[in-house]
Amino acid sequence: MLNNFLDTRMNLTENDKKHIWTINKGYEGEVRSDIWLLNLTDNWLVLHDLLLEFNQSIFQIDTLIIACEKIYLLDVKNFEGDYAVKDDKWYNPSGELQKNPLHQLERCEILLKKLLNKLGYHFTIEAYLIFINPEFHLYIPSTESSIIFPTQLNRFLKKLNTRPVKLNNKHFHLAEQLASLHKDESPYPRLPPYTFEKIKKGITCYNCKSFLADKTLKCKNCGYVEDVDAAILRSIKEFTLLFPDRKITTDSIHDWCSIIKSKKTIRRILAKNLELIRHSRSSYYRLKK
Ligand SMILES: [Zn+2]
């Protein structure tokens, strides 16, 4: 569903479309390159979205690169906004505690190592947490060498490119083995990177998904007319799905819906249908459970 929203709201490039197509189609054990990995020189063996199991523990690998005697385990995150780390705990831009992605990565590395040993491989694993969204910032008390920030991405790729990649049958055999061990049901969809600034704002038609032209909310394409409250609530739900870290405020929804010029209308609908969370500096709304 998220992918379809993105497809409507962004001018996706052919690469993004290919990417989305592979997500929709599901994993096929294929070797493909990812958007941000396109700058890698040829001949890397890259596997995506592997869902594996060791001793009844399920773990998900976002991106795995097999390179000679090394395996790179990459967890690619599209976080947006200001995150903070305090006492090893991660907080999102709304100040809510969330899962520590470094712990998840570490768990993944340990389980992968055990699985590889069981299969008879003894590669060195290097694990990295990669943030690709330029709108991301992390307040972290100490440096963490396994985190790659958007501004370091190019240097990281350069570093990878300087290593010679001489792959042989052993590497291809491993890739095939891992792909065959992959479990079908992946709980997390992969999305192309997007930002609030770049995505197309507006309200889409409930019926045909084309963008509505003005506040009458009458679709020029199919003639469908939706009640303003219903249309805005539907847009808010879409907003929270695409941007779970952004706060729902009169301003943010006014921006998001764009064709509703009256902030008063937005404020009325928010106040009537959502829960107001009071904060000394800035209050915001939350969808009712
Ligand atoms: Zn329509």
Residues whose N, C-alpha, C, O or C-beta is under 5 A from the ligand:
A	BS01	ZN	C205 N207 C208 K209 C219 N221 C222 G223 Y224
